[in-house]
């Protein structure tokens, strides 16, 4: 018998549409090892099976021919990017560039020490 997730634990909101979502780590498919946004509520039409780990994390796998139904403690879920309405056909904003690294400052040698060769 599939279970359902806690109604509020681990729920955040989508920054584009404001819908409640949960973040999970994908364990199969093209997104293996990546974080995937899921709709917060289970869906019988979902193509993913999600379950909570013992440490409180959320793990998701794709339902496939080998394992077509959710197992013991899993529930059916839908990836949020399949149902997000906040994009309105727009692309995601480009990632911000990282600021340039500061070069470490070079201190002059202390009194009585030799200056190293190659140091400026």
C-alpha positions in Angstrom: 0.0 0.0 0.0 1.6 3.3 -1.0 2.0 6.0 1.6 1.7 9.7 1.3 4.3 12.3 2.3 4.0 14.6 5.3 1.7 17.5 4.3 4.0 20.3 5.2 7.5 19.0 6.1 10.0 19.8 3.3 7.6 21.9 1.3 8.8 25.1 -0.3 7.4 27.3 -3.1 8.3 27.6 -6.7 10.0 30.9 -7.5 8.2 31.2 -10.8 4.6 30.1 -10.1 4.4 30.0 -6.3 3.1 26.4 -6.2 4.2 24.2 -3.3 7.1 21.9 -4.3 9.5 19.4 -2.7 13.1 18.9 -3.7 14.2 15.3 -4.3 17.4 13.6 -5.5 16.9 11.5 -8.6 18.2 7.9 -8.4 17.5 6.8 -12.0 17.1 8.1 -15.6 18.8 11.1 -17.3 18.8 13.2 -14.1 20.5 10.6 -11.9 22.1 12.3 -8.9 20.5 15.7 -9.6 18.0 17.5 -7.6 14.5 17.4 -9.1 11.5 19.6 -8.0 8.3 17.6 -7.4 4.8 18.8 -6.9 4.2 18.7 -3.1 1.1 16.5 -3.4 1.1 12.9 -4.7 -0.6 12.3 -8.0 -2.1 9.1 -9.3 -0.9 10.1 -12.8 2.7 10.6 -11.8 5.5 8.9 -13.6 7.9 9.0 -10.6 8.0 7.1 -7.4 9.2 9.1 -4.3 10.1 8.1 -0.8 11.6 9.6 2.3 15.0 8.3 3.4 15.8 7.5 7.0 17.7 10.8 7.4 14.7 12.8 6.1 15.8 13.3 2.5 13.6 12.7 -0.4 14.6 10.3 -3.2 12.8 9.8 -6.5 13.0 7.2 -9.3 11.3 6.8 -12.6 8.6 4.2 -13.0 9.7 1.8 -15.8 8.8 -1.6 -17.2 10.8 -3.4 -14.5 9.2 -1.6 -11.6 6.0 0.0 -13.0 4.3 0.7 -9.6 5.4 2.4 -6.4 6.7 -0.1 -3.8 6.4 -0.4 -0.1 6.8 3.2 1.2 6.8 5.1 -2.1 4.1 7.3 -3.6 3.5 8.6 -7.2 4.8 12.0 -7.9 5.0 14.5 -10.8 8.1 16.5 -11.7 7.2 20.2 -11.1 8.7 21.4 -14.4 6.1 19.4 -16.2 3.3 21.4 -14.6 4.8 24.8 -13.8 2.7 27.7 -15.1 5.1 30.5 -14.1 7.3 30.3 -17.2 4.8 31.6 -19.7 7.1 30.3 -22.4 10.0 32.2 -21.2 13.4 30.7 -20.7 15.1 30.4 -17.3 17.3 33.4 -16.4 20.9 32.8 -17.2 23.1 31.8 -14.3 25.0 34.6 -12.6 28.7 34.7 -13.3 30.9 34.0 -10.4 33.0 37.0 -9.2 36.7 36.9 -10.0 38.9 35.4 -7.4 41.1 37.8 -5.6 44.8 37.2 -5.8 46.5 36.6 -2.5 48.6 39.5 -1.4 52.3 39.0 -1.1 53.9 40.2 2.1 57.4 41.6 2.2 59.8 39.5 4.2 60.1 40.2 7.9 63.1 42.0 9.3 66.2 39.8 9.0 64.7 37.2 6.6 65.9 36.6 3.1 63.6 37.4 0.3 62.8 34.3 -1.7 63.8 34.1 -5.3 60.9 34.5 -7.7 58.8 36.5 -5.2 58.1 40.0 -6.2 
